[in-house]
Amino acid sequence: MAIDDKIQSGEFVVLGEFEPPKGADFSPLLTNANLVKGRVDAFVIPEMANAVMKASSLGGCCFLQTHGFETVLQVSCRDRNRLALQADILAAAGIGISSVMVVPGEEIRYGDHHQARAVYDVDLMELLEGIAGLQKGKDMAGIELQGTPRFFVGTTFNAGATGGAMGIELEELQKRVDKGVQFVITTPVFDIEGFQQTLSRMEGSGTAIIPTVLLLKSAGMARYIDRNISHISIPADTIRSIQKAPDKVRECVRIAGELIKQLKQLGVAGVLVSTIGWEDKLPQILDLARI
């Protein structure tokens, strides 16, 4: 069953974020996907996250789709013009990908190819309009298509924004919903109480809300994120529990599993589990979350 059908039926969906390779060996994607076969509903394949050159999202999605796994295509405004973006989106529809996630893309300066030039031929809103047009049977030039794609359309949401910034995020979310967004994947959530307040303000948005659970790897990583990454707050108790744990990796896995359980109790549509290279830990996380 497709993830949009599961969400509409009230089922809690679990997404896994799997980075495509920086190279041509896709076999680890399949190995790790098989570890959680039947437990993860779909795999989100990032499109060169942090502007680091890797195989494309479309390539990773195509590879997993051919092995029987549902995927979510990520399309970024940063690297392609409207011709290439539409071509990739139509290709995705042609191979059976039914979910697409639109992101603006991080700035080139954060990545590993500093001489690259960002494209940004269209912004996020324009790309959403383009996808809506494709689903009505016409491309961005108004020319009719031979075969009309159908997508479950999503984007991101900054769940950690506060004050006026949260008001702006909510206004932008409504604009995106008006352009066809049906689900949002939030920034990583660690503070459940704070997220509850955000969730209450998102009520009535008309979107499926899918928070991200990020697997921490150490207390140092947690401290760095808390101090340096905007709008992501990690409770001091969480950092201390990792510091004091005799098996720090096991504690990080436990924290992720516990977060999933708590988020499920809040009634969200599902979760995205991001393991950033520790995909082999995903089965343990799901065991602890009782999924």
Long-range contacts (C-beta under 8 A, 24 or more apart in sequence): 2-70, 2-98, 2-99, 2-152, 3-41, 3-42, 3-70, 3-72, 3-99, 3-152, 3-270, 4-98, 4-99, 4-152, 4-182, 4-183, 4-208, 6-41, 7-183, 7-208, 7-269, 7-270, 12-264, 12-268, 12-269, 12-270, 12-271, 12-291, 13-41, 13-42, 13-210, 13-269, 13-270, 13-271, 14-39, 14-40, 14-41, 14-260, 14-270, 14-271, 14-273, 14-286, 14-291, 15-40, 15-41, 15-42, 15-43, 15-44, 15-72, 15-185, 15-210, 15-270, 15-271, 15-272, 15-273, 16-40, 16-42, 16-43, 16-44, 16-272, 16-273, 16-275, 16-279, 16-282, 17-43, 17-44, 17-46, 17-212, 17-272, 17-273, 17-274, 17-275, 17-276, 18-43, 18-44, 18-45, 18-60, 18-64, 18-279, 19-45, 19-46, 19-49, 19-54, 19-276, 19-277, 20-45, 20-46, 20-54, 20-55, 20-56, 20-57, 20-59, 20-60, 21-54, 21-55, 22-52, 22-53, 22-54, 22-55, 23-55, 24-55, 26-55, 26-59, 26-60, 26-63, 28-279, 29-60, 29-63, 29-64, 30-63, 30-64, 30-67, 32-279, 32-280, 32-282, 33-64, 33-67, 33-69, 35-279, 35-280, 35-282, 35-283, 36-282, 36-283, 36-286, 37-69, 39-283, 39-286, 39-291, 40-273, 40-282, 40-286, 41-70, 41-270, 42-69, 42-70, 42-71, 42-72, 42-99, 43-69, 43-70, 43-71, 43-72, 44-71, 44-72, 44-74, 44-101, 44-185, 44-272, 45-71, 45-72, 45-73, 45-74, 46-74, 47-74, 47-75, 47-76, 47-79, 47-103, 47-105, 48-76, 48-78, 48-79, 48-105, 48-111, 49-106, 50-106, 50-110, 50-111, 51-78, 51-105, 51-106, 51-107, 51-108, 51-109, 51-110, 51-111, 51-112, 51-113, 51-116, 52-111, 52-112, 53-111, 53-112, 53-113, 56-88, 58-88, 58-91, 58-92, 61-92, 61-95, 61-97, 62-95, 62-97, 65-95, 65-96, 65-97, 66-95, 70-98, 70-99, 71-97, 71-99, 72-97, 72-99, 72-100, 72-101, 72-154, 73-97, 73-99, 73-100, 73-101, 74-100, 74-101, 74-102, 74-103, 75-100, 75-101, 75-102, 75-103, 75-127, 76-103, 76-104, 76-105, 77-102, 77-103, 77-104, 77-105, 77-119, 77-120, 77-121, 77-122, 77-123, 77-124, 77-127, 78-104, 78-105, 78-106, 78-108, 78-118, 78-119, 78-120, 79-105, 79-118, 79-119, 80-119, 80-121, 81-119, 81-121, 81-122, 82-121, 82-122, 82-126, 82-130, 82-140, 85-121, 85-122, 85-127, 85-130, 86-130, 86-134, 86-139, 86-140, 89-131, 89-134, 89-149, 89-151, 90-134, 90-145, 90-149, 92-149, 93-147, 93-149, 93-150, 93-151, 94-147, 98-150, 98-151, 98-152, 99-151, 99-152, 99-153, 99-154, 100-131, 100-151, 100-152, 100-153, 100-154, 101-153, 101-154, 101-155, 101-156, 101-185, 102-127, 102-128, 102-131, 102-153, 102-154, 102-155, 102-181, 103-155, 103-156, 124-155, 124-176, 125-175, 125-176, 125-179, 128-153, 128-155, 128-176, 128-179, 128-180, 128-181, 129-179, 131-180, 132-179, 132-180, 135-180, 152-182, 152-183, 153-180, 153-181, 153-182, 153-183, 154-181, 154-182, 154-183, 154-184, 154-185, 154-210, 155-181, 155-184, 155-185, 156-184, 156-185, 156-186, 156-187, 157-184, 157-185, 157-186, 157-187, 157-202, 157-209, 158-186, 158-187, 158-231, 159-186, 159-187, 159-189, 159-195, 159-198, 159-211, 159-231, 160-187, 160-189, 160-194, 160-198, 160-230, 160-231, 160-232, 160-233, 161-231, 162-231, 165-231, 166-198, 166-201, 170-201, 170-202, 170-205, 173-202, 173-205, 173-207, 174-205, 177-205, 177-206, 177-207, 181-207, 182-207, 182-208, 183-207, 183-208, 183-209, 183-210, 183-269, 184-208, 184-209, 184-210, 185-210, 185-211, 185-212, 185-272, 186-210, 186-211, 186-212, 187-212, 187-231, 187-232, 188-212, 188-213, 188-214, 188-225, 188-232, 188-274, 189-213, 189-259, 189-263, 190-214, 190-232, 190-233, 190-234, 190-235, 190-238, 190-259, 191-233, 191-234, 191-235, 192-259, 192-262, 192-263, 192-266, 194-233, 195-263, 195-266, 196-266, 199-266, 199-268, 208-269, 208-270, 209-268, 209-269, 210-268, 210-269, 210-270, 210-271, 210-272, 211-263, 211-268, 211-271, 211-272, 212-271, 212-272, 212-273, 212-274, 213-256, 213-259, 213-260, 213-263, 213-271, 213-272, 213-273, 213-274, 213-285, 214-256, 214-274, 214-276, 215-252, 215-253, 215-256, 215-273, 215-274, 215-275, 215-276, 215-278, 215-281, 215-285, 216-242, 216-252, 216-255, 216-256, 217-249, 217-252, 217-276, 217-278, 218-242, 218-248, 218-252, 219-243, 219-248, 249-281, 253-281, 253-284, 253-285, 253-288, 254-288, 256-285, 256-288, 256-289, 257-284, 257-285, 257-286, 257-287, 257-288, 257-289, 258-288, 258-289, 260-285, 260-286, 260-288, 260-289, 260-291, 261-288, 261-289, 261-290, 264-289
